[in-house]
Amino acid sequence: MQGDWKSVAGTAVGKDKHEVVFINETSGETFTMRIRGRNLYCKKARRLEEIDGIVIPDKSRDDHTWATVLAIGEGCGEFHKLSSAEKKMVDMRPSVGLGVNPYDMVLGPDNHPWGIAHSPYVNGDYFLHECIVKAVMPQGKDNAI
């Protein structure tokens, strides 16, 4: 993909919570992607530029593992029977009732062998498997970072 693309939650433009919308800031072109399975589509959250009069450098603004949820996979939060391979994985724990919504903040690990996949569309966006989410902080549209 060429140009300057940004992503927004589908709910911000009247679409479903399972969709994320990509907008090319140069050409105005848009397309929508539906998230399936048990992944959350997230945007890396950034800290404030200034806290109590102290300017925070870019490296420190990005040096954390909180992310803003833009879209939720269709299978997230639904009960499913674990396969024999999933039962052997330490991270595969039930996520029924996870209750994640668009604009919520989620805490994930720094890295993960299979639970984090970087988006091919926007730098700083990624797919986060629901099983590796450590915490959920409900935000609402107006409080999202």
DODRENTI-643102 format. One record per residue: x, y, z of N, C-alpha, C, O, CB in turn; residue in three letters; residue number from 1. Coordinates in steps of 0.02 Angstrom, whole numbers, plus 50000, padded with zeros to 5 digits. Glycine has a CB too. Layout:
// residues N
((X; Y; Z); (X; Y; Z); (X; Y; Z); (X; Y; Z); (X; Y; Z); 'ALA'; NUM)
...
//
This chain:
// residues 145
((50042; 49941; 50000); (50000; 50000; 50000); (50045; 50062; 50000); (50093; 50066; 50038); (49952; 50000; 50061); 'MET'; 1)
((50029; 50108; 49959); (50068; 50169; 49954); (50028; 50228; 49982); (49967; 50226; 49985); (50088; 50183; 49883); 'GLN'; 2)
((50063; 50279; 50003); (50030; 50338; 50031); (50028; 50335; 50106); (50054; 50289; 50137); (49960; 50344; 50003); 'GLY'; 3)
((49996; 50384; 50135); (49990; 50389; 50207); (49922; 50363; 50229); (49871; 50396; 50220); (49999; 50462; 50231); 'ASP'; 4)
((49922; 50302; 50256); (49860; 50271; 50278); (49852; 50277; 50353); (49901; 50275; 50390); (49858; 50197; 50257); 'TRP'; 5)
((49790; 50285; 50374); (49775; 50283; 50446); (49715; 50238; 50455); (49676; 50227; 50408); (49762; 50354; 50476); 'LYS'; 6)
((49707; 50212; 50515); (49651; 50167; 50529); (49605; 50198; 50581); (49628; 50234; 50627); (49677; 50099; 50553); 'SER'; 7)
((49541; 50185; 50574); (49491; 50208; 50623); (49443; 50150; 50636); (49432; 50107; 50594); (49453; 50271; 50597); 'VAL'; 8)
((49414; 50151; 50695); (49365; 50101; 50713); (49304; 50107; 50667); (49282; 50162; 50651); (49343; 50107; 50787); 'ALA'; 9)
((49278; 50050; 50647); (49219; 50050; 50604); (49159; 50085; 50636); (49119; 50116; 50602); (49200; 49980; 50586); 'GLY'; 10)
((49154; 50079; 50702); (49098; 50111; 50737); (49102; 50187; 50732); (49051; 50221; 50741); (49097; 50089; 50810); 'THR'; 11)
((49161; 50215; 50719); (49168; 50288; 50713); (49135; 50314; 50649); (49118; 50373; 50645); (49241; 50307; 50713); 'ALA'; 12)
((49126; 50270; 50600); (49096; 50292; 50536); (49032; 50253; 50521); (49014; 50245; 50463); (49147; 50283; 50479); 'VAL'; 13)
((48999; 50229; 50573); (48934; 50197; 50565); (48937; 50124; 50542); (48887; 50098; 50518); (48894; 50235; 50516); 'GLY'; 14)
((48994; 50092; 50549); (48999; 50022; 50530); (48997; 49978; 50592); (48989; 50003; 50648); (49063; 50010; 50490); 'LYS'; 15)
((49005; 49915; 50582); (49001; 49864; 50633); (49064; 49863; 50677); (49117; 49885; 50655); (48991; 49796; 50601); 'ASP'; 16)
((49058; 49837; 50739); (49116; 49833; 50784); (49168; 49783; 50761); (49223; 49782; 50789); (49093; 49816; 50854); 'LYS'; 17)
((49152; 49743; 50712); (49200; 49694; 50685); (49239; 49722; 50625); (49277; 49686; 50594); (49162; 49630; 50663); 'HIS'; 18)
((49230; 49785; 50609); (49262; 49814; 50550); (49308; 49872; 50569); (49294; 49910; 50616); (49209; 49838; 50500); 'GLU'; 19)
((49362; 49878; 50531); (49408; 49934; 50538); (49411; 49967; 50469); (49412; 49932; 50418); (49480; 49910; 50563); 'VAL'; 20)
((49414; 50033; 50468); (49415; 50070; 50405); (49484; 50102; 50397); (49511; 50132; 50443); (49359; 50125; 50404); 'VAL'; 21)
((49512; 50095; 50337); (49577; 50124; 50321); (49565; 50183; 50274); (49528; 50178; 50226); (49624; 50071; 50288); 'PHE'; 22)
((49598; 50238; 50288); (49590; 50299; 50250); (49659; 50322; 50226); (49705; 50329; 50265); (49555; 50355; 50292); 'ILE'; 23)
((49664; 50334; 50161); (49726; 50361; 50133); (49721; 50437; 50139); (49680; 50468; 50106); (49737; 50339; 50058); 'ASN'; 24)
((49764; 50466; 50180); (49761; 50538; 50193); (49782; 50579; 50133); (49766; 50639; 50129); (49804; 50556; 50252); 'GLU'; 25)
((49818; 50549; 50086); (49841; 50585; 50026); (49787; 50586; 49973); (49770; 50639; 49946); (49904; 50553; 49999); 'THR'; 26)
((49759; 50527; 49956); (49711; 50522; 49901); (49638; 50523; 49924); (49594; 50535; 49883); (49724; 50461; 49863); 'SER'; 27)
((49625; 50510; 49988); (49557; 50507; 50012); (49524; 50439; 50002); (49467; 50429; 50021); (49516; 50560; 49979); 'GLY'; 28)
((49560; 50392; 49972); (49535; 50325; 49960); (49523; 50290; 50027); (49560; 50300; 50075); (49584; 50284; 49916); 'GLU'; 29)
((49471; 50249; 50031); (49456; 50211; 50092); (49441; 50139; 50075); (49419; 50123; 50019); (49397; 50242; 50129); 'THR'; 30)
((49451; 50095; 50122); (49427; 50026; 50117); (49415; 49999; 50187); (49443; 50023; 50236); (49478; 49981; 50078); 'PHE'; 31)
((49372; 49949; 50190); (49351; 49921; 50254); (49375; 49848; 50258); (49372; 49811; 50209); (49275; 49925; 50262); 'THR'; 32)
((49399; 49829; 50316); (49419; 49760; 50327); (49379; 49732; 50385); (49373; 49763; 50438); (49496; 49755; 50342); 'MET'; 33)
((49351; 49673; 50376); (49313; 49639; 50428); (49360; 49592; 50465); (49396; 49554; 50433); (49251; 49601; 50399); 'ARG'; 34)
((49359; 49595; 50532); (49403; 49553; 50573); (49365; 49490; 50592); (49310; 49493; 50620); (49428; 49592; 50636); 'ILE'; 35)
((49394; 49434; 50577); (49363; 49370; 50593); (49405; 49334; 50645); (49461; 49355; 50660); (49354; 49326; 50529); 'ARG'; 36)
((49380; 49280; 50670); (49419; 49240; 50717); (49421; 49270; 50787); (49374; 49305; 50808); (49489; 49231; 50692); 'GLY'; 37)
((49476; 49258; 50823); (49480; 49276; 50893); (49534; 49329; 50904); (49568; 49329; 50956); (49495; 49215; 50936); 'ARG'; 38)
((49541; 49375; 50857); (49590; 49428; 50862); (49558; 49496; 50871); (49501; 49508; 50850); (49634; 49429; 50800); 'ASN'; 39)
((49594; 49540; 50904); (49575; 49610; 50910); (49620; 49649; 50863); (49680; 49635; 50859); (49580; 49636; 50984); 'LEU'; 40)
((49593; 49697; 50828); (49635; 49741; 50786); (49648; 49803; 50828); (49602; 49839; 50847); (49600; 49759; 50717); 'TYR'; 41)
((49711; 49815; 50843); (49730; 49867; 50891); (49778; 49918; 50861); (49815; 49904; 50814); (49761; 49836; 50952); 'CYS'; 42)
((49776; 49977; 50890); (49823; 50031; 50874); (49864; 50044; 50937); (49836; 50051; 50991); (49786; 50096; 50850); 'LYS'; 43)
((49929; 50046; 50929); (49974; 50059; 50986); (49954; 50126; 51016); (49951; 50177; 50982); (50049; 50059; 50964); 'LYS'; 44)
((49942; 50126; 51081); (49924; 50188; 51117); (49988; 50228; 51130); (50042; 50199; 51139); (49887; 50172; 51183); 'ALA'; 45)
((49982; 50293; 51131); (50039; 50336; 51145); (50024; 50377; 51207); (49968; 50399; 51218); (50056; 50383; 51085); 'ARG'; 46)
((50075; 50387; 51247); (50068; 50429; 51306); (50063; 50502; 51285); (50078; 50519; 51228); (50128; 50419; 51356); 'ARG'; 47)
((50042; 50543; 51331); (50037; 50615; 51318); (50106; 50644; 51301); (50157; 50618; 51322); (50007; 50651; 51379); 'LEU'; 48)
((50107; 50699; 51264); (50170; 50731; 51246); (50201; 50766; 51306); (50262; 50773; 51310); (50159; 50782; 51190); 'GLU'; 49)
((50159; 50787; 51352); (50184; 50823; 51410); (50145; 50802; 51472); (50083; 50798; 51470); (50179; 50900; 51399); 'GLU'; 50)
((50181; 50789; 51526); (50148; 50771; 51589); (50176; 50817; 51643); (50236; 50816; 51657); (50160; 50695; 51607); 'ILE'; 51)
((50133; 50856; 51674); (50152; 50904; 51727); (50210; 50949; 51706); (50256; 50962; 51745); (50172; 50865; 51790); 'ASP'; 52)
((50207; 50974; 51645); (50258; 51020; 51620); (50322; 50987; 51595); (50368; 51022; 51573); (50275; 51068; 51672); 'GLY'; 53)
((50325; 50921; 51599); (50385; 50885; 51576); (50370; 50856; 51507); (50322; 50818; 51499); (50406; 50828; 51626); 'ILE'; 54)
((50411; 50873; 51458); (50402; 50848; 51390); (50427; 50775; 51387); (50483; 50760; 51409); (50440; 50892; 51338); 'VAL'; 55)
((50385; 50731; 51361); (50401; 50660; 51357); (50427; 50645; 51287); (50392; 50658; 51238); (50338; 50616; 51374); 'ILE'; 56)
((50488; 50617; 51280); (50515; 50601; 51214); (50476; 50545; 51180); (50444; 50505; 51214); (50589; 50582; 51219); 'PRO'; 57)
((50479; 50542; 51114); (50442; 50493; 51075); (50455; 50421; 51098); (50408; 50381; 51103); (50458; 50499; 51002); 'ASP'; 58)
((50517; 50405; 51112); (50534; 50337; 51134); (50496; 50318; 51197); (50470; 50263; 51203); (50610; 50330; 51145); 'LYS'; 59)
((50493; 50363; 51244); (50457; 50350; 51307); (50382; 50350; 51298); (50346; 50316; 51335); (50476; 50401; 51360); 'SER'; 60)
((50357; 50387; 51249); (50285; 50388; 51236); (50261; 50321; 51208); (50204; 50302; 51218); (50268; 50445; 51186); 'ARG'; 61)
((50306; 50285; 51173); (50288; 50221; 51143); (50310; 50160; 51183); (50293; 50104; 51165); (50317; 50218; 51074); 'ASP'; 62)
((50347; 50170; 51236); (50378; 50115; 51272); (50331; 50086; 51325); (50343; 50091; 51385); (50442; 50138; 51305); 'ASP'; 63)
((50277; 50056; 51302); (50229; 50021; 51345); (50188; 49974; 51302); (50196; 49974; 51241); (50182; 50072; 51383); 'HIS'; 64)
((50147; 49934; 51332); (50111; 49883; 51294); (50035; 49893; 51294); (49998; 49845; 51284); (50127; 49814; 51321); 'THR'; 65)
((50012; 49953; 51305); (49941; 49968; 51301); (49923; 49982; 51228); (49962; 50011; 51191); (49922; 50028; 51346); 'TRP'; 66)
((49863; 49961; 51209); (49839; 49973; 51141); (49765; 49991; 51143); (49729; 49970; 51188); (49851; 49911; 51097); 'ALA'; 67)
((49743; 50028; 51093); (49673; 50046; 51086); (49641; 49998; 51036); (49667; 49990; 50981); (49664; 50120; 51063); 'THR'; 68)
((49587; 49966; 51055); (49552; 49919; 51012); (49512; 49958; 50959); (49472; 50002; 50976); (49505; 49872; 51053); 'VAL'; 69)
((49522; 49941; 50896); (49483; 49972; 50842); (49428; 49925; 50817); (49375; 49948; 50797); (49529; 49991; 50785); 'LEU'; 70)
((49441; 49860; 50817); (49391; 49812; 50794); (49401; 49746; 50831); (49455; 49730; 50855); (49396; 49800; 50717); 'ALA'; 71)
((49347; 49709; 50836); (49346; 49646; 50874); (49328; 49590; 50826); (49279; 49595; 50789); (49296; 49650; 50933); 'ILE'; 72)
((49367; 49537; 50828); (49353; 49478; 50785); (49285; 49448; 50802); (49262; 49451; 50859); (49407; 49426; 50793); 'GLY'; 73)
((49254; 49420; 50751); (49187; 49392; 50760); (49184; 49335; 50812); (49131; 49323; 50840); (49161; 49366; 50694); 'GLU'; 74)
((49240; 49301; 50824); (49241; 49246; 50871); (49264; 49264; 50941); (49266; 49221; 50985); (49284; 49192; 50845); 'GLY'; 75)
((49281; 49327; 50952); (49306; 49348; 51018); (49253; 49342; 51072); (49195; 49360; 51062); (49331; 49419; 51015); 'CYS'; 76)
((49274; 49316; 51129); (49230; 49312; 51187); (49181; 49255; 51184); (49142; 49247; 51231); (49193; 49375; 51193); 'GLY'; 77)
((49181; 49216; 51131); (49135; 49160; 51125); (49168; 49097; 51151); (49228; 49087; 51141); (49111; 49150; 51052); 'GLU'; 78)
((49130; 49055; 51185); (49157; 48992; 51209); (49177; 48948; 51151); (49142; 48945; 51100); (49107; 48956; 51255); 'PHE'; 79)
((49233; 48914; 51157); (49255; 48866; 51108); (49295; 48811; 51143); (49327; 48824; 51194); (49296; 48899; 51051); 'HIS'; 80)
((49293; 48753; 51115); (49330; 48698; 51144); (49402; 48703; 51119); (49414; 48712; 51059); (49298; 48629; 51124); 'LYS'; 81)
((49450; 48698; 51165); (49520; 48701; 51147); (49542; 48638; 51112); (49523; 48582; 51131); (49564; 48714; 51209); 'LEU'; 82)
((49582; 48647; 51059); (49611; 48589; 51025); (49666; 48560; 51069); (49686; 48591; 51119); (49639; 48608; 50955); 'SER'; 83)
((49691; 48501; 51052); (49744; 48470; 51092); (49807; 48513; 51091); (49843; 48517; 51141); (49760; 48399; 51066); 'SER'; 84)
((49822; 48546; 51035); (49880; 48590; 51030); (49870; 48652; 51075); (49917; 48674; 51108); (49892; 48612; 50957); 'ALA'; 85)
((49809; 48679; 51075); (49795; 48738; 51117); (49799; 48722; 51191); (49821; 48764; 51231); (49726; 48766; 51100); 'GLU'; 86)
((49779; 48662; 51210); (49782; 48642; 51280); (49854; 48641; 51306); (49866; 48652; 51366); (49750; 48573; 51290); 'LYS'; 87)
((49902; 48627; 51262); (49972; 48625; 51282); (50003; 48694; 51290); (50055; 48702; 51322); (50012; 48585; 51231); 'LYS'; 88)
((49970; 48744; 51262); (49997; 48812; 51266); (49976; 48845; 51331); (49917; 48843; 51350); (49972; 48855; 51206); 'MET'; 89)
((50023; 48873; 51366); (50011; 48905; 51430); (49963; 48963; 51423); (49920; 48974; 51466); (50077; 48928; 51462); 'VAL'; 90)
((49969; 49001; 51369); (49930; 49062; 51360); (49857; 49050; 51342); (49816; 49096; 51348); (49962; 49105; 51308); 'ASP'; 91)
((49841; 48991; 51320); (49772; 48979; 51296); (49726; 48969; 51356); (49720; 48914; 51382); (49770; 48918; 51249); 'MET'; 92)
((49695; 49022; 51378); (49649; 49017; 51434); (49580; 49041; 51410); (49575; 49079; 51361); (49674; 49059; 51495); 'ARG'; 93)
((49528; 49020; 51442); (49461; 49040; 51421); (49453; 49116; 51421); (49478; 49150; 51466); (49408; 49008; 51466); 'PRO'; 94)
((49419; 49141; 51372); (49409; 49213; 51368); (49335; 49231; 51363); (49317; 49285; 51341); (49446; 49242; 51308); 'SER'; 95)
((49293; 49185; 51383); (49221; 49197; 51381); (49206; 49257; 51426); (49229; 49260; 51483); (49181; 49134; 51403); 'VAL'; 96)
((49168; 49303; 51401); (49150; 49362; 51440); (49205; 49414; 51445); (49205; 49455; 51491); (49130; 49341; 51508); 'GLY'; 97)
((49251; 49412; 51399); (49306; 49461; 51400); (49278; 49532; 51397); (49304; 49577; 51431); (49354; 49449; 51341); 'LEU'; 98)
((49226; 49542; 51359); (49191; 49606; 51358); (49230; 49664; 51330); (49223; 49720; 51354); (49172; 49622; 51426); 'GLY'; 99)
((49270; 49652; 51280); (49308; 49706; 51248); (49265; 49741; 51196); (49229; 49708; 51158); (49374; 49680; 51217); 'VAL'; 100)
((49268; 49807; 51194); (49231; 49847; 51146); (49279; 49894; 51110); (49333; 49907; 51134); (49175; 49887; 51180); 'ASN'; 101)
((49259; 49919; 51051); (49301; 49968; 51017); (49315; 50027; 51063); (49272; 50049; 51101); (49267; 49992; 50952); 'PRO'; 102)
((49376; 50053; 51060); (49402; 50109; 51099); (49426; 50089; 51168); (49454; 50131; 51204); (49351; 50163; 51105); 'TYR'; 103)
((49414; 50026; 51189); (49441; 50004; 51254); (49516; 49998; 51248); (49543; 49988; 51193); (49409; 49936; 51275); 'ASP'; 104)
((49550; 50006; 51304); (49622; 49997; 51306); (49636; 49925; 51331); (49605; 49903; 51379); (49657; 50051; 51352); 'MET'; 105)
((49682; 49891; 51297); (49701; 49824; 51319); (49776; 49822; 51332); (49815; 49856; 51299); (49681; 49771; 51266); 'VAL'; 106)
((49795; 49781; 51380); (49865; 49772; 51397); (49886; 49704; 51372); (49855; 49653; 51389); (49878; 49779; 51473); 'LEU'; 107)
((49939; 49702; 51333); (49964; 49639; 51307); (50038; 49632; 51324); (50067; 49677; 51355); (49954; 49635; 51231); 'GLY'; 108)
((50068; 49577; 51304); (50140; 49568; 51317); (50182; 49609; 51269); (50158; 49634; 51218); (50158; 49494; 51312); 'PRO'; 109)
((50247; 49617; 51286); (50294; 49652; 51241); (50300; 49618; 51174); (50299; 49650; 51121); (50363; 49657; 51273); 'ASP'; 110)
((50306; 49552; 51175); (50308; 49513; 51114); (50279; 49444; 51128); (50271; 49425; 51186); (50381; 49507; 51085); 'ASN'; 111)
((50263; 49408; 51076); (50232; 49343; 51084); (50245; 49303; 51021); (50242; 49331; 50966); (50156; 49350; 51098); 'HIS'; 112)
((50260; 49238; 51027); (50277; 49199; 50967); (50220; 49190; 50917); (50233; 49184; 50857); (50301; 49132; 50988); 'PRO'; 113)
((50158; 49189; 50939); (50103; 49180; 50892); (50043; 49226; 50905); (49998; 49229; 50863); (50079; 49109; 50894); 'TRP'; 114)
((50042; 49262; 50959); (49983; 49302; 50978); (49982; 49373; 50953); (49932; 49407; 50960); (49977; 49303; 51050); 'GLY'; 115)
((50038; 49397; 50924); (50041; 49465; 50898); (50063; 49462; 50825); (50114; 49432; 50809); (50090; 49509; 50940); 'ILE'; 116)
((50024; 49493; 50782); (50042; 49498; 50711); (50035; 49571; 50689); (49982; 49601; 50698); (49997; 49451; 50667); 'ALA'; 117)
((50087; 49598; 50662); (50086; 49668; 50641); (50043; 49677; 50579); (50043; 49634; 50534); (50157; 49694; 50628); 'HIS'; 118)
((50008; 49731; 50576); (49964; 49746; 50519); (50005; 49762; 50457); (50055; 49798; 50462); (49917; 49804; 50536); 'SER'; 119)
((49986; 49736; 50400); (50021; 49754; 50338); (49999; 49822; 50311); (50027; 49846; 50262); (50010; 49700; 50285); 'PRO'; 120)
((49950; 49852; 50342); (49921; 49914; 50316); (49946; 49977; 50350); (49962; 50026; 50315); (49847; 49910; 50324); 'TYR'; 121)
((49950; 49978; 50416); (49969; 50039; 50452); (50023; 50022; 50503); (50015; 49975; 50543); (49907; 50070; 50487); 'VAL'; 122)
((50077; 50059; 50502); (50130; 50049; 50550); (50105; 50066; 50620); (50074; 50119; 50630); (50192; 50092; 50531); 'ASN'; 123)
((50117; 50022; 50669); (50093; 50033; 50737); (50027; 50000; 50751); (50004; 50000; 50809); (50087; 50107; 50749); 'GLY'; 124)
((49995; 49971; 50700); (49933; 49932; 50710); (49951; 49859; 50711); (49999; 49838; 50678); (49880; 49948; 50655); 'ASP'; 125)
((49913; 49819; 50747); (49927; 49747; 50748); (49865; 49708; 50769); (49818; 49735; 50797); (49985; 49732; 50794); 'TYR'; 126)
((49868; 49643; 50755); (49817; 49596; 50776); (49841; 49566; 50842); (49899; 49543; 50847); (49804; 49541; 50722); 'PHE'; 127)
((49798; 49565; 50892); (49815; 49539; 50957); (49766; 49483; 50974); (49706; 49494; 50977); (49814; 49595; 51012); 'LEU'; 128)
((49792; 49422; 50984); (49748; 49366; 50999); (49717; 49377; 51068); (49751; 49397; 51115); (49787; 49299; 50997); 'HIS'; 129)
((49653; 49364; 51074); (49617; 49379; 51136); (49644; 49341; 51196); (49636; 49363; 51253); (49543; 49363; 51127); 'GLU'; 130)
((49676; 49284; 51186); (49701; 49244; 51243); (49761; 49275; 51278); (49775; 49256; 51335); (49719; 49175; 51218); 'CYS'; 131)
((49795; 49321; 51246); (49855; 49349; 51278); (49842; 49418; 51308); (49888; 49450; 51333); (49911; 49354; 51227); 'ILE'; 132)
((49780; 49440; 51306); (49762; 49504; 51337); (49768; 49497; 51413); (49738; 49452; 51442); (49690; 49527; 51316); 'VAL'; 133)
((49806; 49541; 51444); (49817; 49538; 51516); (49765; 49579; 51555); (49747; 49561; 51611); (49886; 49562; 51532); 'LYS'; 134)
((49742; 49634; 51526); (49695; 49678; 51560); (49655; 49717; 51509); (49679; 49729; 51453); (49731; 49725; 51610); 'ALA'; 135)
((49596; 49737; 51528); (49553; 49779; 51486); (49532; 49840; 51528); (49509; 49834; 51584); (49489; 49739; 51461); 'VAL'; 136)
((49542; 49899; 51498); (49522; 49961; 51531); (49469; 49994; 51487); (49486; 50024; 51436); (49584; 50009; 51545); 'MET'; 137)
((49405; 49990; 51506); (49353; 50020; 51465); (49365; 50096; 51458); (49382; 50129; 51507); (49283; 50007; 51496); 'PRO'; 138)
((49358; 50121; 51397); (49372; 50191; 51384); (49313; 50230; 51358); (49296; 50284; 51384); (49428; 50197; 51336); 'GLN'; 139)
((49281; 50204; 51308); (49230; 50244; 51273); (49263; 50287; 51221); (49322; 50302; 51225); (49191; 50287; 51322); 'GLY'; 140)
((49225; 50305; 51172); (49251; 50342; 51114); (49285; 50408; 51133); (49336; 50425; 51104); (49195; 50356; 51065); 'LYS'; 141)
((49257; 50445; 51180); (49284; 50511; 51197); (49349; 50508; 51237); (49386; 50557; 51238); (49233; 50550; 51236); 'ASP'; 142)
((49363; 50452; 51270); (49422; 50448; 51313); (49481; 50412; 51280); (49534; 50406; 51311); (49405; 50414; 51376); 'ASN'; 143)
((49472; 50388; 51218); (49524; 50348; 51185); (49586; 50391; 51173); (49582; 50450; 51156); (49498; 50318; 51119); 'ALA'; 144)
((49644; 50359; 51181); (49708; 50394; 51169); (49721; 50396; 51095); (49772; 50422; 51073); (49767; 50359; 51207); 'ILE'; 145)
//
